[in-house]
Structure formats: structure tokens, C-alpha cells
Amino acid sequence: MTEPSSYHRATAAAYDAVAVLYAEFVRDEPGHPLDRAVLAAFAESVRSTGPGPVAELGCGPGRMTAHLRDLGLDAFGVDLSPVMIDLARETYPDLRFEVGSMDALELADGGLRGVVAWYSVIHTPPAHVPAYFAEFRRVLAPGGVLLLAFFESEGVPVTAFDHKVVTAYRWPVDDLAGSAVEAGFTEIGRMLREPREGERFRRGHLLMRKGK
């Protein structure tokens, strides 16, 4: 992995500090039926391309990686936070988890059938997001599928907010989709849902495919 930037270090340290509490907070995820539906659509799209590994990037304590496994995918997880990775390995010893950065993956070109970034690009400063999408495109096979989950900005430009762990950003769905298209993806579909009780913001989901 390349030398981490200041925001990488800040994000990793923040999640290290709250890893146990965070793991408890997300232990029942995905809890919303629409979230489960978009993950199922991702899994079906991946299976249509043929067998191969799927990476959850920013996997935290591994709950979503395990859900992807339960959907029949050959899933593994990558996260900046070493403490999160230790928790994931302890909780799901049958799955593979690695410490790493989403914008500098130690993975071969074109080796993945799918990538999930489930509320993980939210901490990336907007100017750096295109580099992440370029890296996702590099590691995906032709026709590979990308699923993004994020906080939607509800009619305002991309903006920072006081995430409970570390600074995060809300995105207009069209802007985030446009950035992915510029990186070489085509849109399969999108899903927006309103916040449920205890949530502050609308949730956005984009399903994209790497061009061949």
C-alpha cells in the first residue's frame, strides 16, 4: 500500500477508536428491505457475468461482506482500519479480510467481478473521488459491477457534514453517477430511499457496470 495521506490516517484512526461500538451498531445490517433489494440486484448482476471474486471496499467489521457471501458471492473485505479488520477476522474466520486503501489496492488488473463501496467513499474529499473510481475500474473485469451506497444531498451541492466518526460528504446522485461515468462506468440503475427513524439523511445507491 502506498504511503497514507492525512485523511486516510485520520479516517483509519477514527474508526480504530470506535470499532467495537461500530460493530455493535451495524450488527443487524442490512436492516432495510430496500437495502437488501439493491444488494440482491447487485449479486444477480455479478452472477450474470460469471464466477469470480467480489471485494467489499471499506468493509468495517465485515457484516456486509458476510451478507454478500450469503447471497452466493465469493466475497472478501478490505478496510483502512486495522482494528476493524481484526474484528472482522474474529467474527467471520471463514472469510478473507485485508488492511488496505480503496484508492491503492494490492489487486491485479481486471481480477474482480464486483466491487461494493457501502458508505465508504463518503469520507473521501470530493476532489479525490475520481481517483477512487479509476481504481475500481482498474481492478474490475470487463463487464464487472460496482455498487455505491452513500448519503444523498437532497437538492444541494456536495457538502460535508458531521458524521459521528469522521467528516463525511453528502452527494447529489447525478453528480456521483456522472463521476463514475467519466471513469468508464455505465449506469444500470439507482435507488433512493428516505431516512427511516434514527437516520438523518436520504440514502442513495448506484449500480454501475464497467465498460468492455
BELUR-V83901 format. One record per pair of residues at least 12 apart in sequence whose ideal C-beta (glycine too) atoms are under 6 Angstrom apart, sorted by the first residue. I is the first residue (numbers start at 1). J is the second residue. If there is no record, write none. Layout:
i->{I	I}
j->{J	J}
//
This chain:
i->{1	1	1	2	8	11	11	11	12	12	14	14	15	15	16	16	18	19	19	19	23	23	26	29	34	38	38	42	43	43	45	46	46	46	49	49	52	53	53	54	54	54	54	55	55	55	56	56	57	57	57	57	58	58	58	59	59	60	60	61	61	61	62	62	62	62	64	65	65	66	76	77	78	78	80	82	85	85	102	103	103	103	105	107	109	110	112	112	112	113	114	115	115	116	117	118	119	122	122	122	123	123	126	129	130	133	133	134	137	137	137	140	142	143	144	145	146	147	148	149	150	150	151	151	152	152	152	152	153	153	153	154	158	173	177	180	184	185	185	186	187	188	188	189	190	191	192}
j->{100	101	104	104	101	80	123	166	80	81	165	166	81	84	81	83	165	83	84	87	61	87	63	63	193	191	205	147	71	73	145	113	114	145	113	143	113	74	112	73	75	113	114	78	112	115	77	116	78	102	117	120	79	117	120	77	79	79	84	84	87	88	77	88	91	92	118	77	95	92	96	97	98	100	101	99	97	99	132	131	132	135	139	139	138	141	139	140	144	144	145	136	146	147	148	149	149	150	168	169	166	168	158	179	179	180	183	183	183	184	210	210	212	212	210	209	208	207	206	205	171	204	170	201	173	192	202	204	170	171	172	202	171	204	206	208	211	208	210	209	208	207	209	207	206	205	204}
//
